Amino acid sequence: MVDEAARASTTLGVSDLQRGERHELQDVVIRWVQPPGGWFKLNIDGAVNRISRVAACCGVVRDHEGNCWLL
């Protein structure tokens, strides 16, 4: 199994900062969980820049052993 962990932090909205509200940031461990034997898992993500209106997306397919193929 591929043990991939990423650290992510909660984000503050601009409106929260403008109001002067304080929030505590918290680290969260995000892990990929392998699918059952003989299965594949598709992970996808995308983003849009609201100003330039440019969008992008990507995906990865992995088998139960963690072997991956970029889409």
N, C-alpha and C positions, 0 to 999 in steps of 0.2 A: 504494500500500500504506500502510496506517495503521501508523506505527511507534510502538507503545505499549510502554513499558518500565516495570516496577515494581521497586522494591527490596524484598527480603524478607530477613529474618535468621533464622538457625536459632534455635530456642527451647529453653529448658532446662525439663526436667520438675521438678515440685516435689520429687520424691524425690532428684534430683540435688542440688538446693540444700540439702535437709535433711542430706544426707551430707557436705556441704562440698566436693563435687567442683567443680573449676574447668573450664570449657569456653571455648574461644575462639569468639567470634561471628564469623560470616563473611557478608559481603554477597553476594547472588546476584541476578543480573539475570534477570528473567523476561520473556519477550517473547511476544507473540501472533504466530503464523505464519499467513499467509494460506493459504486452501485453493486448489487449482488452479482455473483459469478455469471458470466455469459451475457451481461447487460452492458449498455453504454449509458453515459450521462452527458447531457448537453448543458453547458453553462454559457449564458449570453449576457451581454451588458451593452449599454448604449449611453450616449450623452448628446446634448444639444447646447450650443452656445446661443443664448437668447439675443445677443447683440448682432453677431455676424450671421445668425441663422444657419450655421454649419452643423451638421449632425454626423455622427460616426457610430458604428457598432462593430462588435467582434464576438466570436464564439469559439469555444473549445469543446471537442468531443473526447471523452476519456473512457477507457474500458475499466473493468474491475481491478486490473493490475496497475492502473495509473498511467498507462501509455496514452499519449494525447495526439490529436490532430487539430491544427488551427484551421478555422473556417474563414 
